[in-house]
Amino acid sequence: MTDRPVVLIPRKLTAAVLERANENYNVIVNDDDHVFPREELIAACQNVDAVLPCHSEHFSADVIAALPDRLKIIANHSVGVDHVDLDAAKARGIVVTNTPDVLSDATAEIAILCMLGAARRGSEGDRMVRDGRWNFWSPAFMVGRQVTGRRFGVLGMGRVGQVTADRARGFGMEVHYHNRSRLSPDKEKGAIFHDSVESLLAVSDVLSLHCPTTPDTIGMINADTLAILPDRAILVNTARGALVDEDALIAALKSGRLFAAGLDVFRTEPGGNPELASLENVFMLPHIGSATFETRDAMGFRALDNLDAFFSGGAPIDRLV
Ligand code: 8YV
């Protein structure tokens, strides 16, 4: 079976995904699941026809320039593709795919967890009980913000944004959104469209970020835009850390202008931001938006669907480049 395509899978995927991958491909895995540094990634890609990476593998222009001609497709195990230089891939004729849809439910769950954790002081309370510091109770103790009936602002009303909006509706929240283009009424479901970011921010008691990182969106949540939010608003970010100027976020959280933040993503990953970590009014998770058993299987299968389509001469459904 030497004519089977060789596929590099640089991170640990589920047993079911690996089993299916092995049915059709000669698979190279990374046994200890370490993140390949640049040189190791380039070296590991030299004798393969395809790679199935996560967002932890950075295919910058210089890495793409060093890929062999035989490598024809980067089938990502992620919806976000900011770790791949799409222009460089296109210039080399390398197909790039992602895994939309299948992670929307899981990521929306984490967005709601971040919202509630921030609004109801989840991290502060958990640590107090866990550390044995819970030695007092009063009606004035650990009072947080109630989200029921408040305005839920969605910045980027794509698939994840739409599912998260649905979940927020379950709390009786009024959904507002900004998106590059207005959605059709069946997708909008009564949500109120804002044709500018500023207009959305002005009414967002909770602002949830769901847009991709592009040169236009990097740092879009900064001192100027945070100042537009209603007093004591809550910021939720399950998209990408680069959307937020973390120094400006820290200042807004310290001043109390922003009530709290719920963050699953950071500028520096892994690791996060120690100064954010020192603030009681931040609820944080280590980029686990799509980390459910069901979704990990579905993401791997979707990436394999794209590989299968490509190697059988068809068009991968999630082809970006
Ligand atoms: C994953 C994500 O953590 O899909 C994305 O863009 O950020 C997350 O779902 C990751 O990329 C899995 O490879």
Residues whose N, C-alpha, C, O or C-beta is under 5 A from the ligand:
A	BS01	8YV	C54 H55 H77 S78 V79 G80 H287 S290
